[in-house]
Amino acid sequence: MTAEQNLGRAKIHLPDLAIELPSNIMWSGSYSQQYVNPQNLEVAEQELEMFMDLYNRILANCRNKCIPPKYHEPDLSKGEMVCIDRCVAKYMSVQKLLGKKMEENAENLTNIGSTGGGLPSTL
Amino acid sequence: MDFQRYNQAEQAQIAQMIEHKQMKDFLRLYSNLVQRCFNDCVNDFTTKSVTSKEEACVNKCADKFLKHSERVGARFGELSQQMTPPGSPQ
C-alpha cells in the first residue's frame, strides 16, 4: 500500500519536472552546464575584430576621399553619396583582389625561405 | 559572420563581447569626430569662446559625419552579405 502511495506521489512529481526542464539539458537543471569552448570564443573575437577594423578603415578612407572639409550644409550632397557608395564597393573589391594575390604569393615566399634566399645566414 | 555554429552559452558570451566592443568603438568614433571637426572648423583664436560661425560649422560637420557613417554602414552591410558565399548555412 505504502509503495503504491509512494509511486503515486512520484508520478505527481516527475511530470512537473519534465515540463520545467528544456529537453536538451535534461537532468543538469542549469544553463551554465553547457560547455563553453574558449577557442571558439577566441575565433569569434578575432573575426569580429577584423570586421570592425575593416569597417573603421573604410569609414576613414572614404571620408578623406569623398567629403571635402568645407561644410556648407549638414546633409550629404548627391555627389558625395554616390562617391561613398563607389568608395565602399571599390575598397571591398581591392581587398578581395589583394587577398587572392597574397595567397598566390604566400607559396612563393615559403619557397624562397626554404631554399636559403631572403635573410643572410650570417645573422 | 554567422553565429549558428556556436552553442547557446557561447552565443551569450559572444553577444556580451560584441556589446563591449561596440561601446569602445563608439567612444573612438566620437573622439575622431571631435578631432576632425575641430581641425576643419576652429581656426580663429582671437577669442576664447566659440564663435557662432565655428559653432554652425561644427554642427554641419557632425551631421555630415553621422550621415556618412550611416551610409557606409548600410553599404558595408549589403556588401558583406554578398561576400558570404550563397552555399553557406544560415
Backbone of each chain as ProteinMPNN parsed JSONL, in Angstrom:
{"seq_chain_A": "MTAEQNLGRAKIHLPDLAIELPSNIMWSGSYSQQYVNPQNLEVAEQELEMFMDLYNRILANCRNKCIPPKYHEPDLSKGEMVCIDRCVAKYMSVQKLLGKKMEENAENLTNIGSTGGGLPSTL", "coords_chain_A": {"N_chain_A": [[0.84, -1.199, 0.0], [1.816, 1.268, 0.937], [3.976, 1.479, -0.82], [2.689, 1.763, -3.24], [1.463, 4.173, -2.782], [3.669, 5.798, -2.557], [4.681, 5.534, -5.109], [2.629, 6.741, -6.459], [2.878, 9.375, -5.559], [5.35, 9.942, -6.656], [4.729, 9.852, -9.327], [3.219, 12.121, -9.518], [5.141, 14.1, -9.067], [7.196, 13.816, -11.077], [6.191, 14.545, -13.782], [5.936, 17.328, -13.479], [8.591, 18.193, -13.247], [9.502, 17.448, -15.764], [8.209, 19.245, -17.384], [9.355, 21.659, -16.63], [12.139, 21.556, -17.259], [14.124, 22.205, -20.174], [14.403, 20.184, -23.122], [16.986, 19.59, -24.116], [18.73, 19.865, -22.027], [18.057, 18.287, -19.935], [18.76, 16.448, -17.079], [20.537, 18.135, -15.844], [19.73, 20.687, -15.167], [20.726, 23.249, -15.108], [21.648, 26.196, -16.805], [24.287, 26.918, -17.24], [25.602, 24.59, -17.571], [26.232, 23.921, -20.114], [28.948, 23.445, -22.253], [31.497, 25.81, -22.667], [33.546, 26.531, -25.187], [36.72, 27.825, -25.062], [38.346, 28.311, -27.229], [36.65, 28.643, -29.38], [35.512, 31.059, -28.653], [37.689, 32.746, -28.913], [38.193, 32.594, -31.629], [35.852, 33.718, -32.598], [36.12, 36.246, -31.523], [38.381, 37.23, -32.864], [37.486, 37.242, -35.476], [35.471, 39.108, -35.298], [36.94, 41.387, -34.561], [38.42, 41.798, -36.885], [36.432, 42.365, -38.696], [35.337, 44.736, -37.604], [37.559, 46.377, -37.707], [37.965, 46.546, -40.459], [35.631, 47.903, -41.194], [36.027, 50.369, -39.857], [38.292, 51.317, -41.162], [37.349, 51.632, -43.79], [35.457, 53.594, -43.336], [37.068, 55.793, -42.487], [38.827, 56.17, -44.705], [37.098, 56.564, -46.905], [35.819, 58.821, -46.065], [37.928, 60.68, -46.084], [38.472, 60.72, -48.799], [36.082, 61.398, -50.083], [34.595, 63.439, -48.804], [34.878, 66.766, -48.711], [36.623, 69.233, -46.684], [35.115, 71.579, -46.45], [32.301, 72.862, -44.986], [29.26, 73.398, -46.016], [26.635, 72.677, -45.802], [24.457, 70.645, -43.729], [23.702, 68.193, -44.791], [24.508, 65.293, -46.809], [25.726, 65.795, -50.093], [24.438, 64.945, -53.374], [26.522, 64.1, -55.034], [28.46, 63.393, -53.141], [27.2, 61.273, -51.9], [27.035, 59.346, -53.936], [29.735, 59.019, -54.382], [30.539, 57.867, -51.948], [29.183, 55.398, -52.022], [30.446, 54.161, -54.196], [33.059, 54.194, -53.297], [33.043, 52.461, -51.057], [32.374, 50.039, -52.31], [34.546, 49.718, -54.049], [36.686, 49.574, -52.26], [36.191, 47.148, -50.938], [36.416, 45.404, -53.113], [39.087, 45.759, -53.829], [40.291, 44.767, -51.567], [39.587, 42.073, -51.673], [40.828, 41.34, -54.036], [43.561, 41.758, -53.43], [43.789, 39.966, -51.392], [43.595, 37.514, -52.702], [45.889, 37.728, -54.254], [47.89, 37.752, -52.302], [47.607, 35.198, -51.307], [48.459, 33.684, -53.472], [51.105, 34.571, -53.611], [52.079, 33.804, -51.183], [52.853, 31.17, -51.295], [55.081, 31.404, -52.938], [56.741, 32.887, -51.253], [57.232, 31.124, -49.123], [58.614, 29.186, -50.465], [60.936, 30.533, -51.235], [62.064, 30.998, -48.738], [62.729, 28.408, -47.891], [64.709, 27.65, -49.646], [66.892, 29.075, -48.917], [67.118, 31.745, -49.589], [66.518, 35.351, -49.206], [66.863, 36.513, -45.945], [70.271, 36.99, -44.884], [72.473, 34.328, -43.923], [74.34, 34.793, -42.017], [73.46, 36.207, -39.886]], "CA_chain_A": [[0.0, 0.0, 0.0], [2.674, 2.461, 1.015], [4.773, 1.566, -2.05], [1.858, 2.345, -4.298], [1.256, 5.602, -2.487], [4.91, 6.479, -2.942], [4.716, 5.592, -6.576], [1.645, 7.748, -6.865], [3.457, 10.695, -5.348], [6.428, 10.121, -7.633], [4.113, 10.185, -10.617], [2.788, 13.527, -9.498], [6.301, 14.995, -9.151], [8.002, 13.769, -12.305], [5.716, 15.355, -14.915], [6.234, 18.747, -13.264], [9.985, 18.414, -13.603], [9.668, 17.326, -17.212], [7.743, 20.468, -18.031], [10.242, 22.793, -16.359], [13.437, 21.496, -17.908], [14.147, 22.044, -21.632], [14.765, 18.798, -23.407], [18.394, 19.315, -24.399], [19.564, 19.972, -20.825], [17.687, 17.102, -19.166], [18.797, 16.443, -15.625], [21.525, 19.048, -15.264], [18.941, 21.713, -14.499], [21.346, 24.574, -15.061], [22.027, 26.733, -18.111], [25.725, 27.029, -17.392], [26.229, 23.292, -17.76], [26.697, 23.814, -21.494], [30.373, 23.707, -22.267], [31.934, 26.951, -23.47], [34.884, 26.27, -25.696], [37.413, 29.109, -25.139], [38.92, 28.504, -28.553], [35.587, 29.207, -30.211], [35.376, 32.472, -28.301], [38.824, 33.48, -29.496], [37.979, 32.683, -33.073], [34.779, 34.699, -32.822], [36.64, 37.579, -31.215], [39.272, 37.666, -33.944], [36.687, 37.545, -36.666], [34.775, 40.361, -35.02], [37.93, 42.463, -34.618], [38.76, 42.007, -38.279], [35.27, 43.001, -39.26], [35.213, 46.12, -37.133], [38.706, 47.1, -38.218], [37.681, 46.828, -41.864], [34.611, 48.942, -41.235], [36.594, 51.657, -39.467], [39.184, 51.783, -42.215], [36.539, 52.118, -44.91], [34.853, 54.848, -42.897], [38.062, 56.867, -42.505], [39.352, 56.418, -46.039], [36.087, 57.141, -47.79], [35.587, 60.194, -45.623], [39.022, 61.513, -46.589], [38.439, 60.86, -50.257], [34.811, 61.864, -50.652], [33.955, 64.576, -48.148], [35.837, 67.86, -48.55], [36.495, 69.856, -45.371], [34.297, 72.789, -46.413], [30.975, 72.418, -44.599], [28.246, 74.39, -46.349], [25.315, 72.215, -45.386], [24.569, 69.463, -42.874], [23.4, 66.928, -45.451], [25.43, 64.868, -47.858], [25.235, 66.139, -51.423], [24.254, 63.766, -54.226], [27.848, 63.646, -55.461], [29.127, 62.729, -52.021], [26.545, 59.977, -51.664], [27.472, 58.423, -54.984], [31.153, 58.759, -54.121], [30.653, 56.935, -50.825], [28.782, 54.068, -52.486], [31.503, 53.604, -55.045], [34.262, 54.02, -52.476], [32.911, 51.234, -50.261], [32.432, 48.882, -53.212], [35.918, 49.57, -54.551], [37.561, 49.136, -51.175], [35.985, 45.711, -50.728], [36.972, 44.676, -54.263], [40.55, 45.787, -53.741], [40.708, 43.866, -50.503], [39.443, 40.705, -52.17], [41.871, 41.163, -55.044], [44.855, 41.622, -52.784], [43.763, 38.728, -50.627], [43.949, 36.426, -53.63], [47.28, 37.892, -54.647], [48.718, 37.343, -51.178], [47.559, 33.738, -51.234], [49.357, 33.154, -54.505], [52.491, 34.88, -53.3], [52.5, 33.153, -49.944], [53.581, 29.963, -51.691], [56.405, 31.821, -53.402], [57.551, 33.326, -50.119], [57.704, 29.968, -48.352], [59.64, 28.513, -51.284], [62.185, 31.297, -51.146], [62.609, 30.764, -47.394], [63.304, 27.074, -47.74], [65.918, 27.471, -50.474], [68.006, 29.845, -48.362], [67.132, 33.142, -50.035], [65.996, 36.281, -48.202], [67.817, 36.983, -44.945], [71.57, 36.314, -44.933], [72.571, 33.328, -42.882], [75.338, 35.161, -41.043], [72.826, 36.989, -38.786]], "C_chain_A": [[0.872, 1.245, 0.0], [3.506, 2.611, -0.255], [3.957, 2.208, -3.163], [1.626, 3.816, -4.06], [2.498, 6.385, -2.888], [5.019, 6.621, -4.443], [3.78, 6.682, -7.08], [2.218, 9.135, -6.721], [4.554, 10.973, -6.373], [5.849, 10.51, -8.994], [3.683, 11.642, -10.649], [3.985, 14.439, -9.681], [6.942, 15.018, -10.517], [7.469, 14.604, -13.473], [6.017, 16.838, -14.72], [7.667, 19.053, -13.679], [10.169, 18.398, -15.108], [9.214, 18.598, -17.918], [8.746, 21.598, -17.819], [11.529, 22.747, -17.164], [13.3, 21.435, -19.42], [14.788, 20.716, -22.006], [16.248, 18.581, -23.619], [19.257, 19.391, -23.149], [19.26, 18.825, -19.877], [17.921, 17.289, -17.687], [19.768, 17.448, -15.042], [20.827, 20.227, -14.581], [19.545, 23.099, -14.531], [21.847, 24.982, -16.438], [23.531, 26.698, -18.324], [26.401, 25.678, -17.567], [26.699, 23.111, -19.19], [28.139, 24.239, -21.559], [30.715, 24.88, -23.188], [33.362, 26.709, -23.909], [35.638, 27.588, -25.852], [38.021, 29.379, -26.502], [37.894, 29.117, -29.5], [35.416, 30.69, -29.948], [36.49, 33.294, -28.925], [38.637, 33.662, -30.98], [36.924, 33.738, -33.381], [35.288, 36.107, -32.583], [37.515, 38.099, -32.34], [38.497, 38.052, -35.184], [35.987, 38.89, -36.506], [35.723, 41.542, -35.126], [38.241, 42.82, -36.057], [37.65, 42.773, -38.978], [35.19, 44.471, -38.9], [36.363, 46.968, -37.635], [38.475, 47.498, -39.676], [36.678, 47.97, -41.978], [35.198, 50.31, -40.898], [37.529, 52.215, -40.522], [38.404, 52.368, -43.387], [35.951, 53.477, -44.564], [35.855, 55.992, -43.026], [38.526, 57.201, -43.917], [38.33, 57.051, -46.963], [35.727, 58.562, -47.359], [36.675, 61.118, -46.162], [38.928, 61.741, -48.081], [37.183, 61.549, -50.781], [34.249, 63.138, -50.048], [34.966, 65.688, -47.936], [35.598, 68.587, -47.234], [35.715, 71.171, -45.327], [32.859, 72.408, -46.11], [29.945, 73.501, -44.859], [26.87, 73.99, -45.871], [25.442, 70.922, -44.595], [24.265, 68.14, -43.57], [24.473, 66.576, -46.455], [24.853, 65.291, -49.198], [25.129, 64.849, -52.239], [25.593, 63.192, -54.668], [28.566, 62.884, -54.366], [28.517, 61.352, -51.777], [27.002, 58.932, -52.67], [28.927, 58.028, -54.762], [31.32, 57.735, -53.014], [30.279, 55.519, -51.257], [29.901, 53.406, -53.27], [32.755, 53.303, -54.236], [34.189, 52.722, -51.689], [33.051, 50.013, -51.148], [33.856, 48.644, -53.689], [36.854, 49.065, -53.475], [37.433, 47.633, -50.964], [36.563, 44.899, -51.874], [38.482, 44.616, -54.187], [41.027, 44.828, -52.668], [40.654, 42.412, -50.96], [40.57, 40.379, -53.144], [43.213, 40.904, -54.398], [44.916, 40.378, -51.924], [44.16, 37.555, -51.498], [45.421, 36.497, -53.989], [48.217, 37.421, -53.542], [48.749, 35.829, -51.048], [48.5, 33.125, -52.237], [50.802, 33.364, -54.114], [52.987, 34.215, -52.031], [53.28, 31.896, -50.253], [54.978, 30.325, -52.134], [57.309, 32.17, -52.234], [58.083, 32.121, -49.339], [58.761, 29.211, -49.134], [60.981, 29.206, -51.166], [62.865, 31.008, -49.801], [63.314, 29.429, -47.294], [64.566, 26.884, -48.563], [67.041, 28.402, -50.039], [68.081, 31.282, -48.838], [66.636, 34.059, -48.935], [67.093, 36.725, -47.25], [69.159, 36.258, -45.068], [71.736, 35.403, -43.732], [73.572, 33.706, -41.808], [74.748, 35.941, -39.858], [72.81, 36.208, -37.477]], "O_chain_A": [[0.699, 2.151, -0.816], [3.726, 3.728, -0.724], [4.436, 3.057, -3.913], [1.593, 4.615, -4.996], [2.416, 7.467, -3.467], [5.392, 7.667, -4.973], [4.103, 7.435, -7.999], [2.082, 9.976, -7.61], [4.674, 12.084, -6.889], [6.386, 11.358, -9.707], [3.774, 12.309, -11.68], [3.882, 15.451, -10.373], [7.21, 16.085, -11.068], [8.25, 15.318, -14.102], [6.321, 17.537, -15.687], [7.931, 20.037, -14.37], [10.895, 19.221, -15.666], [9.782, 18.979, -18.942], [8.967, 22.407, -18.719], [11.97, 23.767, -17.694], [12.454, 20.697, -19.924], [15.626, 20.196, -21.27], [16.745, 17.492, -23.334], [20.427, 19.012, -23.203], [20.122, 18.431, -19.091], [17.345, 18.195, -17.085], [19.812, 17.599, -13.821], [21.28, 20.706, -13.541], [18.936, 24.043, -14.028], [22.418, 24.161, -17.154], [24.003, 26.477, -19.439], [27.623, 25.606, -17.698], [27.502, 22.216, -19.454], [28.522, 25.265, -20.995], [30.277, 24.931, -24.338], [34.278, 26.685, -23.087], [35.253, 28.408, -26.686], [38.195, 30.533, -26.893], [38.214, 29.987, -30.31], [35.205, 31.481, -30.867], [36.262, 34.404, -29.407], [38.886, 34.736, -31.529], [37.079, 34.544, -34.299], [34.954, 37.04, -33.314], [37.412, 39.262, -32.729], [38.798, 39.041, -35.853], [35.917, 39.694, -37.435], [35.378, 42.574, -35.7], [38.318, 43.996, -36.413], [37.898, 43.702, -39.746], [35.003, 45.334, -39.758], [36.178, 48.142, -37.954], [38.749, 48.629, -40.077], [36.865, 48.893, -42.771], [34.903, 51.298, -41.571], [37.567, 53.423, -40.758], [38.733, 53.434, -43.908], [35.945, 54.393, -45.386], [35.542, 57.035, -43.6], [38.609, 58.372, -44.287], [38.651, 57.967, -47.72], [35.374, 59.4, -48.189], [36.38, 62.213, -46.642], [39.26, 62.817, -48.577], [37.226, 62.212, -51.817], [33.497, 63.852, -50.712], [35.831, 65.573, -47.068], [34.482, 68.564, -46.715], [35.656, 71.814, -44.279], [32.242, 71.693, -46.9], [29.763, 74.408, -44.047], [26.033, 74.841, -45.57], [26.411, 70.182, -44.762], [24.536, 67.076, -43.014], [25.245, 67.428, -46.896], [23.65, 65.17, -49.43], [25.655, 63.806, -51.852], [25.791, 61.978, -54.682], [29.2, 61.859, -54.62], [29.225, 60.388, -51.485], [27.314, 57.795, -52.316], [29.305, 56.869, -54.929], [32.149, 56.832, -53.123], [30.962, 54.557, -50.91], [30.253, 52.25, -53.037], [33.426, 52.295, -54.456], [35.157, 51.963, -51.652], [33.752, 49.063, -50.801], [34.32, 47.505, -53.731], [37.717, 48.227, -53.737], [38.433, 46.928, -50.827], [37.135, 43.831, -51.654], [39.092, 43.578, -54.44], [42.045, 44.155, -52.833], [41.555, 41.623, -50.673], [41.178, 39.31, -53.092], [43.92, 39.962, -54.757], [45.987, 39.797, -51.747], [44.956, 36.707, -51.095], [46.117, 35.483, -54.028], [49.223, 36.766, -53.815], [49.781, 35.245, -50.72], [49.241, 32.189, -51.936], [51.632, 32.467, -54.259], [54.194, 34.079, -51.83], [54.252, 31.577, -49.568], [55.948, 29.66, -51.771], [58.484, 31.806, -52.211], [59.248, 32.101, -48.941], [59.694, 28.657, -48.553], [62.022, 28.566, -51.017], [64.077, 30.801, -49.735], [64.377, 29.326, -46.681], [65.407, 26.052, -48.224], [68.051, 28.506, -50.735], [69.042, 31.978, -48.509], [66.357, 33.592, -47.831], [68.124, 37.245, -47.675], [69.192, 35.054, -45.325], [71.205, 35.674, -42.655], [73.66, 33.026, -40.786], [75.475, 36.292, -38.929], [72.321, 36.709, -36.465]]}, "seq_chain_B": "MDFQRYNQAEQAQIAQMIEHKQMKDFLRLYSNLVQRCFNDCVNDFTTKSVTSKEEACVNKCADKFLKHSERVGARFGELSQQMTPPGSPQ", "coords_chain_B": {"N_chain_B": [[29.506, 36.812, -40.943], [28.441, 34.38, -39.101], [26.509, 33.004, -36.481], [25.565, 30.552, -35.952], [27.048, 28.288, -35.593], [27.885, 28.206, -33.011], [27.184, 27.193, -29.61], [24.471, 27.829, -27.267], [25.408, 28.938, -24.806], [27.895, 29.91, -25.525], [27.122, 31.737, -27.455], [25.852, 33.622, -25.894], [27.976, 34.686, -24.445], [29.465, 35.701, -26.522], [27.766, 37.639, -27.492], [27.827, 39.439, -25.414], [30.477, 40.24, -25.542], [30.494, 41.496, -28.01], [28.875, 43.679, -27.465], [30.433, 45.064, -25.636], [32.68, 45.697, -27.204], [31.493, 47.276, -29.134], [30.748, 49.497, -27.702], [33.224, 50.534, -26.98], [34.15, 51.139, -29.499], [32.355, 53.07, -30.287], [33.051, 55.186, -28.607], [35.566, 55.713, -29.627], [34.906, 56.545, -32.168], [33.54, 58.869, -31.573], [35.607, 60.483, -30.499], [37.217, 60.738, -32.73], [35.501, 62.143, -34.404], [35.26, 64.593, -33.031], [37.894, 65.484, -33.201], [38.289, 65.732, -35.977], [36.316, 67.625, -36.729], [37.059, 69.778, -35.186], [39.622, 70.343, -36.223], [38.951, 71.062, -38.849], [37.122, 73.187, -38.608], [37.625, 75.032, -36.494], [39.466, 77.747, -36.347], [39.987, 80.214, -35.437], [41.601, 81.975, -33.165], [41.383, 84.384, -31.77], [39.632, 84.829, -29.835], [38.344, 83.433, -26.775], [35.885, 82.114, -26.53], [33.648, 79.992, -28.43], [32.941, 80.964, -31.683], [29.908, 81.967, -33.434], [29.94, 81.271, -36.054], [31.849, 79.237, -36.128], [30.539, 77.432, -34.509], [28.279, 76.798, -36.026], [29.553, 75.635, -38.208], [30.762, 73.426, -36.977], [28.481, 72.001, -36.188], [27.367, 71.343, -38.674], [29.424, 69.788, -39.668], [29.398, 67.612, -37.876], [26.824, 66.544, -38.389], [27.083, 65.821, -41.057], [29.123, 63.928, -40.871], [27.89, 61.94, -39.33], [25.795, 61.159, -41.018], [27.279, 60.199, -43.117], [28.542, 58.054, -41.872], [26.339, 56.44, -41.377], [25.546, 55.802, -43.996], [27.806, 54.476, -45.027], [27.787, 52.303, -43.308], [25.399, 51.028, -44.098], [25.947, 50.314, -46.817], [28.215, 48.729, -46.427], [27.155, 46.64, -44.931], [25.399, 45.497, -46.834], [27.254, 44.695, -48.803], [28.944, 42.909, -47.427], [27.195, 40.888, -46.89], [26.815, 39.933, -49.397], [29.331, 38.958, -49.863], [29.61, 36.638, -48.295], [29.476, 33.304, -49.192], [26.823, 31.95, -51.173], [26.201, 29.313, -50.589], [26.592, 28.815, -47.931], [25.609, 27.714, -44.616], [22.661, 29.035, -43.077]], "CA_chain_B": [[29.63, 36.433, -39.53], [27.253, 33.655, -38.656], [26.671, 32.537, -35.116], [24.826, 29.294, -35.764], [27.906, 27.164, -35.229], [28.182, 28.245, -31.578], [26.036, 26.826, -28.785], [23.802, 28.966, -26.635], [26.226, 29.609, -23.798], [28.919, 30.668, -26.253], [26.471, 32.874, -28.112], [25.592, 34.649, -24.878], [29.242, 35.355, -24.154], [29.868, 36.467, -27.701], [26.911, 38.832, -27.561], [28.341, 40.377, -24.411], [31.732, 40.757, -26.067], [30.152, 42.423, -29.086], [28.369, 44.914, -26.854], [31.578, 45.754, -25.046], [33.498, 46.254, -28.284], [30.762, 48.343, -29.82], [30.801, 50.688, -26.868], [34.571, 51.074, -27.129], [34.251, 51.691, -30.84], [31.572, 54.299, -30.316], [33.859, 56.237, -27.983], [36.626, 56.076, -30.554], [34.258, 57.287, -33.244], [33.246, 60.189, -31.039], [36.812, 61.315, -30.395], [37.609, 61.043, -34.113], [34.599, 63.187, -34.888], [35.637, 65.864, -32.405], [39.183, 65.91, -33.741], [38.123, 66.14, -37.366], [35.545, 68.862, -36.823], [37.881, 70.848, -34.61], [40.661, 70.685, -37.197], [38.418, 71.71, -40.043], [36.273, 74.359, -38.384], [38.015, 76.011, -35.476], [40.762, 78.312, -36.681], [40.054, 81.608, -35.011], [41.951, 82.014, -31.747], [41.399, 85.75, -31.221], [38.727, 84.842, -28.691], [38.298, 82.155, -26.08], [34.615, 81.403, -26.733], [33.406, 79.503, -29.791], [32.114, 81.912, -32.425], [28.693, 81.343, -33.98], [30.325, 80.679, -37.333], [32.509, 77.968, -35.811], [29.539, 76.51, -33.983], [27.482, 76.315, -37.167], [30.414, 74.738, -38.981], [30.919, 72.179, -36.227], [27.216, 71.262, -36.272], [27.253, 70.763, -40.022], [30.44, 68.742, -39.754], [28.924, 66.447, -37.141], [25.699, 65.964, -39.125], [27.61, 65.185, -42.259], [29.867, 62.742, -40.475], [26.959, 60.9, -38.893], [25.103, 60.643, -42.195], [28.284, 59.424, -43.832], [28.72, 56.822, -41.123], [25.137, 55.649, -41.62], [25.562, 55.315, -45.367], [28.868, 53.47, -45.134], [27.307, 51.118, -42.601], [24.406, 50.347, -44.935], [26.629, 49.702, -47.972], [29.09, 47.695, -45.904], [26.301, 45.51, -44.585], [24.956, 44.848, -48.077], [28.366, 44.043, -49.495], [29.469, 41.744, -46.721], [26.243, 39.788, -47.065], [27.091, 39.347, -50.712], [30.619, 38.279, -49.839], [29.484, 35.277, -47.769], [29.018, 32.507, -50.339], [25.399, 31.591, -51.052], [26.004, 27.941, -50.146], [26.884, 28.618, -46.509], [24.383, 27.506, -43.829], [22.161, 30.281, -42.469]], "C_chain_B": [[28.372, 35.688, -39.116], [27.512, 33.049, -37.294], [26.021, 31.185, -34.89], [25.733, 28.156, -35.348], [28.298, 27.177, -33.75], [26.963, 27.85, -30.777], [25.541, 28.041, -28.01], [24.661, 29.71, -25.639], [27.3, 30.453, -24.466], [28.308, 31.9, -26.902], [26.216, 33.999, -27.128], [26.859, 35.417, -24.582], [29.69, 36.216, -25.319], [29.045, 37.745, -27.808], [27.393, 39.892, -26.584], [29.617, 41.037, -24.904], [31.474, 41.783, -27.156], [29.698, 43.754, -28.513], [29.512, 45.747, -26.307], [32.414, 46.434, -26.126], [32.791, 47.41, -28.985], [30.794, 49.63, -29.028], [32.151, 51.365, -27.004], [34.702, 51.775, -28.477], [33.49, 53.002, -30.95], [32.356, 55.455, -29.718], [34.973, 56.688, -28.908], [36.078, 56.927, -31.699], [34.017, 58.726, -32.809], [34.504, 61.051, -30.985], [37.378, 61.651, -31.773], [36.811, 62.192, -34.681], [35.014, 64.548, -34.348], [36.938, 66.384, -33.02], [39.032, 66.47, -35.148], [37.413, 67.483, -37.477], [36.311, 70.039, -36.227], [38.932, 71.3, -35.616], [40.123, 71.483, -38.37], [37.76, 73.044, -39.764], [36.858, 75.439, -37.488], [39.402, 76.538, -35.763], [40.957, 79.724, -36.186], [40.354, 81.682, -33.523], [42.118, 83.419, -31.205], [40.48, 85.846, -30.015], [38.639, 83.46, -28.077], [37.004, 81.398, -26.366], [34.438, 81.04, -28.206], [32.499, 80.487, -30.522], [30.92, 81.188, -33.039], [28.995, 80.682, -35.314], [30.959, 79.3, -37.095], [31.492, 76.957, -35.316], [28.691, 75.927, -35.101], [28.277, 75.31, -37.975], [30.545, 73.398, -38.293], [29.644, 71.342, -36.283], [27.054, 70.592, -37.619], [28.22, 69.594, -40.18], [29.964, 67.467, -39.085], [27.784, 65.763, -37.878], [26.176, 65.194, -40.325], [28.313, 63.877, -41.918], [28.933, 61.605, -40.084], [26.19, 60.309, -40.073], [26.043, 59.762, -43.016], [28.452, 58.057, -43.187], [27.543, 55.875, -41.363], [25.186, 55.007, -42.996], [26.617, 54.242, -45.567], [28.423, 52.185, -44.461], [26.33, 50.325, -43.442], [25.077, 49.628, -46.105], [27.486, 48.537, -47.534], [28.297, 46.444, -45.566], [25.852, 44.757, -45.822], [26.075, 44.055, -48.709], [28.895, 42.848, -48.733], [28.492, 40.597, -46.748], [26.477, 39.103, -48.396], [28.366, 38.519, -50.689], [30.502, 36.858, -49.301], [28.869, 34.426, -48.871], [27.592, 32.033, -50.137], [25.177, 30.178, -50.535], [26.182, 27.748, -48.656], [25.591, 28.485, -45.723], [23.955, 28.804, -43.167], [21.222, 30.008, -41.287]], "O_chain_B": [[27.351, 36.306, -38.814], [28.63, 32.627, -36.999], [25.936, 30.721, -33.753], [25.26, 27.157, -34.807], [28.97, 26.258, -33.283], [25.834, 28.124, -31.184], [26.114, 29.128, -28.088], [24.668, 30.94, -25.605], [27.585, 31.57, -24.034], [28.905, 32.976, -26.898], [26.342, 35.176, -27.465], [26.842, 36.644, -24.477], [30.223, 37.311, -25.137], [29.565, 38.801, -28.169], [27.373, 41.087, -26.883], [29.821, 42.236, -24.715], [32.144, 42.813, -27.224], [30.078, 44.819, -29.001], [29.561, 46.964, -26.486], [32.806, 47.593, -25.987], [33.418, 48.395, -29.376], [30.859, 50.721, -29.595], [32.242, 52.586, -27.128], [35.285, 52.854, -28.581], [33.931, 53.931, -31.627], [32.337, 56.568, -30.245], [35.297, 57.874, -28.98], [36.704, 57.894, -32.135], [34.254, 59.67, -33.562], [34.475, 62.217, -31.379], [37.952, 62.723, -31.966], [37.341, 63.086, -35.34], [35.11, 65.525, -35.09], [37.065, 67.571, -33.319], [39.567, 67.529, -35.475], [37.845, 68.367, -38.217], [36.214, 71.164, -36.717], [39.113, 72.498, -35.838], [40.742, 72.443, -38.829], [37.829, 73.95, -40.595], [36.614, 76.627, -37.701], [40.4, 75.879, -35.469], [41.97, 80.36, -36.477], [39.461, 81.474, -32.701], [42.903, 83.638, -30.282], [40.533, 86.817, -29.261], [38.831, 82.448, -28.752], [37.016, 80.17, -26.439], [34.993, 81.681, -29.098], [31.412, 80.809, -30.041], [30.912, 79.963, -33.152], [28.392, 79.669, -35.669], [30.638, 78.33, -37.78], [31.563, 75.775, -35.651], [28.415, 74.727, -35.129], [27.76, 74.269, -38.38], [30.454, 72.351, -38.935], [29.707, 70.119, -36.409], [26.658, 69.43, -37.708], [27.881, 68.556, -40.747], [30.1, 66.376, -39.638], [27.766, 64.537, -37.987], [25.743, 64.071, -40.585], [28.125, 62.858, -42.583], [29.152, 60.452, -40.457], [25.959, 59.101, -40.124], [25.647, 58.719, -43.536], [28.496, 57.035, -43.87], [27.724, 54.669, -41.531], [24.904, 53.818, -43.148], [26.358, 53.218, -46.2], [28.656, 51.095, -44.985], [26.409, 49.098, -43.503], [24.798, 48.455, -46.352], [27.496, 47.485, -48.173], [28.714, 45.328, -45.875], [25.913, 43.529, -45.866], [25.895, 42.902, -49.102], [29.266, 41.851, -49.352], [28.899, 39.44, -46.642], [26.361, 37.884, -48.524], [28.483, 37.514, -51.39], [31.199, 35.961, -49.775], [27.837, 34.798, -49.429], [27.202, 31.74, -49.007], [24.077, 29.86, -50.084], [25.957, 26.65, -48.146], [24.577, 29.07, -46.103], [24.801, 29.591, -42.741], [20.719, 30.946, -40.669]]}, "name": "protein", "num_of_chains": 2, "seq": "MTAEQNLGRAKIHLPDLAIELPSNIMWSGSYSQQYVNPQNLEVAEQELEMFMDLYNRILANCRNKCIPPKYHEPDLSKGEMVCIDRCVAKYMSVQKLLGKKMEENAENLTNIGSTGGGLPSTLMDFQRYNQAEQAQIAQMIEHKQMKDFLRLYSNLVQRCFNDCVNDFTTKSVTSKEEACVNKCADKFLKHSERVGARFGELSQQMTPPGSPQ"}
